[in-house]
Amino acid sequence: MIRTVLLCFTAMFGVTLGASTSTAAPADEVEQVTERLFTAVGDRLVWAGMTSSIVYTQLYGQTDAGTVDAIIMTDYPQRRFRIDAIGANIHLVRVVDGEKDRSWRLDRPLREEDTADLQRKDLGPYLAQAFRTLQRVALSDPALKLTIARKGGLDELEVYEGAARIAWYRLDARNEPFMMGVRDDNVGVICGPWDVERDRIRYPGWLTRPDGSWRVTVKSLAVNIRTDERLFSQPVVTSQSP
């Protein structure tokens, strides 16, 4: 159950949608699609300059935790994030630090995990996380390559790092991503409209798996908030006898 909750918030997952066909679109066409996307979700220069985001969400899913309230704090320059999630049977803190190549999780009140296996599971999704990748695209990160795939006559912007696809965004008639996903599987979420706005940055009001197994509502968004280093420091936990 805890892993299900973490996966929902760590990356944008969904169900298989079928193969897509990438086209060798001219660079100017790729740039036009990219610019239309950022016009629809705010301002490209503002996205490029974003240093942090704090998103308050509610998750509704098929778990015994019921409704889960979560705050996701992302530090873009340091490549790290923190999730604080509270539900009926869950109270956890998860930190993934891409800069230091480590992660840790604390389940209240005492259980703690900090293992190489957890790092492998968590760092991968974060490094390809859909919103972080958007910010890298806004920055024109030279490590990224953009292509266009055609799906039912709609533009799908695909983002590659090296040979691996790390994210994709399928645009609707308003040029907002109404589906998006990460990494090399044809998976995704349905999302939108992108009407949660702060300082010319827009997030979708909700995201859901196409199979309906979970849905996330974005309640509020804050950007460019100074992050406190202590929030990313692993606490010292003293084990207690049962």
SELUM-811331 format. One record per residue (C-alpha): z, y, x; residue number from 1. Coordinates in pm, 1 decimal. Example, Ala and Ser with C-alpha at 12.3 -4.5 7.8 and 13.67 -1.06 7.14 Angstrom:
2
PT,zz,yy,xx,n
PT,780.0,-450.0,1230.0,1
PT,714.0,-106.0,1367.0,2
END
This chain:
242
PT,zz,yy,xx,n
PT,0.0,0.0,0.0,1
PT,88.7,243.2,278.0,2
PT,-232.8,165.9,463.2,3
PT,-432.4,226.1,142.9,4
PT,-276.5,569.5,104.4,5
PT,-342.5,656.4,469.4,6
PT,-704.3,549.3,452.8,7
PT,-762.4,769.7,149.8,8
PT,-640.6,1076.5,333.4,9
PT,-761.5,995.1,686.0,10
PT,-1129.6,968.6,605.0,11
PT,-1375.4,977.2,317.8,12
PT,-1430.1,610.7,221.5,13
PT,-1608.4,456.5,-76.2,14
PT,-1831.0,165.1,-178.9,15
PT,-2165.4,45.5,-47.1,16
PT,-2447.7,263.1,-166.1,17
PT,-2748.0,95.0,-2.0,18
PT,-2947.6,178.2,306.0,19
PT,-3083.5,524.1,372.9,20
PT,-3399.1,612.0,560.4,21
PT,-3376.7,888.6,819.0,22
PT,-3682.4,1101.0,877.0,23
PT,-3780.5,1280.0,1193.0,24
PT,-3768.0,1615.4,1018.6,25
PT,-3872.5,1922.2,1216.2,26
PT,-3585.4,2111.7,1376.3,27
PT,-3644.8,2416.6,1157.1,28
PT,-3622.7,2203.0,841.2,29
PT,-3295.3,2047.4,958.7,30
PT,-3160.3,2394.3,1030.2,31
PT,-3266.6,2519.3,686.1,32
PT,-3083.6,2233.0,514.0,33
PT,-2777.0,2296.0,731.5,34
PT,-2774.0,2665.2,649.5,35
PT,-2807.6,2594.8,277.0,36
PT,-2509.3,2359.7,297.9,37
PT,-2286.9,2618.5,465.1,38
PT,-2394.8,2892.0,223.3,39
PT,-2278.4,2662.6,-57.6,40
PT,-1940.5,2578.1,101.2,41
PT,-1849.9,2921.6,234.1,42
PT,-1967.8,3090.8,549.7,43
PT,-2091.8,2912.0,861.3,44
PT,-1937.4,3162.4,1102.8,45
PT,-1601.8,3129.3,929.3,46
PT,-1621.0,2748.9,938.9,47
PT,-1708.1,2768.9,1309.1,48
PT,-1406.7,2990.2,1377.5,49
PT,-1157.5,2784.2,1176.7,50
PT,-859.1,2685.6,1391.1,51
PT,-650.2,2500.2,1135.1,52
PT,-635.6,2394.1,772.7,53
PT,-349.9,2292.0,546.5,54
PT,-453.1,2107.9,231.7,55
PT,-214.4,2014.7,-48.6,56
PT,-346.9,1717.1,-244.4,57
PT,-246.9,1463.0,-506.0,58
PT,-368.1,1103.4,-486.4,59
PT,-400.4,887.0,-795.1,60
PT,-470.6,525.6,-710.5,61
PT,-408.0,161.3,-777.2,62
PT,-84.9,137.3,-577.6,63
PT,280.4,99.9,-671.1,64
PT,343.1,447.8,-531.0,65
PT,199.2,606.4,-845.2,66
PT,94.6,966.4,-786.4,67
PT,125.7,1057.5,-419.4,68
PT,166.7,1420.5,-310.4,69
PT,34.9,1485.3,37.7,70
PT,-0.9,1776.8,274.6,71
PT,-268.9,1733.7,542.9,72
PT,-247.8,1971.2,838.6,73
PT,-544.3,1974.3,1078.7,74
PT,-545.5,2147.1,1417.5,75
PT,-914.8,2174.6,1509.8,76
PT,-902.0,2293.5,1874.8,77
PT,-642.8,2025.7,1962.8,78
PT,-821.8,1751.4,1762.8,79
PT,-511.6,1639.4,1577.4,80
PT,-374.7,1614.3,1226.3,81
PT,-54.1,1540.5,1039.1,82
PT,-9.8,1386.1,693.7,83
PT,314.0,1413.8,494.8,84
PT,297.8,1191.0,186.1,85
PT,559.7,1138.9,-83.8,86
PT,538.4,909.0,-385.3,87
PT,760.7,689.5,-600.4,88
PT,790.9,420.8,-331.3,89
PT,655.6,600.5,-28.5,90
PT,770.3,872.7,207.3,91
PT,582.9,879.8,533.7,92
PT,464.4,1103.0,813.6,93
PT,150.2,1018.5,1009.1,94
PT,26.5,1208.2,1316.6,95
PT,-298.5,1137.5,1498.3,96
PT,-357.4,1328.9,1822.3,97
PT,-713.4,1297.0,1950.8,98
PT,-649.6,1525.0,2246.4,99
PT,-369.4,1304.3,2379.0,100
PT,-533.1,982.1,2251.0,101
PT,-224.1,868.6,2062.9,102
PT,-80.6,839.1,1714.4,103
PT,246.1,761.7,1541.4,104
PT,376.7,692.7,1193.7,105
PT,726.1,732.2,1055.4,106
PT,820.8,574.1,725.4,107
PT,1135.6,735.9,592.4,108
PT,1409.3,686.6,670.5,109
PT,1397.6,461.1,978.3,110
PT,1093.4,243.3,1033.0,111
PT,864.3,369.3,1304.8,112
PT,539.2,243.8,1455.6,113
PT,355.0,363.1,1764.8,114
PT,116.9,97.5,1892.4,115
PT,-222.2,74.8,2058.1,116
PT,-352.7,-109.4,1752.2,117
PT,-256.9,175.9,1523.0,118
PT,-423.2,419.7,1760.2,119
PT,-750.2,227.0,1747.2,120
PT,-739.4,219.6,1367.4,121
PT,-658.6,587.5,1323.2,122
PT,-839.5,774.5,1599.1,123
PT,-1181.8,641.7,1502.7,124
PT,-1177.2,765.6,1141.3,125
PT,-1030.8,1099.3,1244.1,126
PT,-1289.5,1167.5,1512.2,127
PT,-1557.1,1118.2,1245.8,128
PT,-1358.9,1276.2,962.2,129
PT,-1592.0,1454.1,721.0,130
PT,-1432.9,1801.6,722.2,131
PT,-1376.2,1807.4,1096.5,132
PT,-1740.3,1708.7,1149.7,133
PT,-1851.3,1996.0,924.5,134
PT,-1661.4,2233.9,1149.4,135
PT,-1831.9,2086.0,1457.4,136
PT,-2171.7,2126.5,1291.0,137
PT,-2088.7,2489.9,1216.1,138
PT,-2009.9,2534.2,1585.3,139
PT,-2349.4,2382.9,1681.0,140
PT,-2163.2,2129.6,1893.8,141
PT,-2419.5,2016.8,2155.6,142
PT,-2284.2,1660.3,2140.3,143
PT,-2414.1,1626.2,1782.8,144
PT,-2762.5,1550.0,1655.5,145
PT,-2863.7,1626.1,1296.1,146
PT,-3127.4,1443.3,1092.1,147
PT,-3234.1,1436.2,728.8,148
PT,-3239.7,1125.8,510.5,149
PT,-3407.0,1123.4,169.0,150
PT,-3215.0,974.2,-123.0,151
PT,-3375.0,996.0,-466.6,152
PT,-3550.5,1318.5,-374.8,153
PT,-3226.6,1476.3,-251.1,154
PT,-3152.2,1593.3,102.0,155
PT,-2888.4,1402.1,293.5,156
PT,-2777.1,1559.4,619.4,157
PT,-2677.3,1293.2,871.9,158
PT,-2471.2,1371.7,1181.3,159
PT,-2495.2,1157.1,1494.2,160
PT,-2292.4,1153.9,1812.8,161
PT,-2483.1,953.7,2069.6,162
PT,-2639.5,659.1,1887.7,163
PT,-2370.6,642.8,1619.3,164
PT,-2386.8,813.7,1281.1,165
PT,-2046.3,974.8,1229.2,166
PT,-2092.0,1151.8,893.8,167
PT,-2338.9,1220.4,614.4,168
PT,-2354.8,1476.2,332.2,169
PT,-2581.0,1435.4,27.9,170
PT,-2660.9,1770.7,-131.4,171
PT,-2705.2,1850.1,-499.3,172
PT,-2925.0,2119.9,-655.1,173
PT,-2666.4,2383.2,-553.9,174
PT,-2674.2,2253.7,-194.2,175
PT,-2311.0,2141.4,-218.8,176
PT,-2228.1,1794.5,-86.5,177
PT,-2169.0,1588.7,-401.9,178
PT,-2137.2,1269.4,-194.6,179
PT,-2029.2,1227.2,165.7,180
PT,-1914.8,957.4,400.6,181
PT,-1832.1,877.4,760.3,182
PT,-1943.5,653.7,1043.8,183
PT,-2208.9,384.6,1034.5,184
PT,-2144.3,224.0,696.1,185
PT,-2326.1,341.7,384.8,186
PT,-2000.6,432.7,211.7,187
PT,-1880.1,750.3,59.7,188
PT,-1698.9,951.2,-199.5,189
PT,-1818.4,1155.7,-492.0,190
PT,-1681.5,1508.6,-468.9,191
PT,-1702.5,1857.8,-607.8,192
PT,-1741.4,2115.6,-723.9,193
PT,-1650.4,2300.3,-402.4,194
PT,-1440.8,2560.6,-577.5,195
PT,-1111.2,2556.8,-383.4,196
PT,-1160.5,2859.7,-162.6,197
PT,-962.4,3043.6,101.9,198
PT,-1105.7,3315.0,327.0,199
PT,-1468.4,3202.9,271.5,200
PT,-1390.7,2836.3,335.3,201
PT,-1449.3,2607.6,36.1,202
PT,-1324.8,2254.0,-25.5,203
PT,-1411.1,2025.3,-316.1,204
PT,-1169.4,2033.7,-606.0,205
PT,-1159.5,1655.7,-619.5,206
PT,-1285.5,1344.2,-443.2,207
PT,-1309.9,993.6,-579.9,208
PT,-1432.9,649.6,-484.3,209
PT,-1733.2,553.9,-694.3,210
PT,-1548.7,239.1,-805.1,211
PT,-1261.2,450.1,-939.0,212
PT,-994.7,284.6,-722.9,213
PT,-854.1,621.2,-616.0,214
PT,-900.3,990.8,-678.9,215
PT,-776.0,1289.8,-482.0,216
PT,-725.7,1633.0,-635.8,217
PT,-717.3,1927.5,-395.7,218
PT,-446.5,2159.3,-526.4,219
PT,-451.2,2432.2,-260.7,220
PT,-600.5,2525.7,75.6,221
PT,-481.5,2746.3,362.3,222
PT,-675.6,2811.3,681.7,223
PT,-612.2,2956.1,1026.6,224
PT,-236.1,2913.2,999.3,225
PT,-43.9,2899.2,1325.8,226
PT,59.6,2538.6,1388.5,227
PT,405.0,2455.7,1518.4,228
PT,396.1,2216.9,1815.8,229
PT,712.4,2048.8,1689.4,230
PT,525.5,1917.6,1385.7,231
PT,312.7,1699.4,1613.7,232
PT,592.8,1582.9,1845.0,233
PT,713.2,1229.7,1789.6,234
PT,1077.6,1224.8,1678.0,235
PT,1339.1,1007.9,1842.1,236
PT,1447.0,741.4,1594.7,237
PT,1770.5,553.4,1645.7,238
PT,1761.3,204.8,1498.6,239
PT,2047.1,108.6,1271.4,240
PT,2178.8,-237.2,1200.8,241
PT,2104.4,-370.1,852.5,242
END
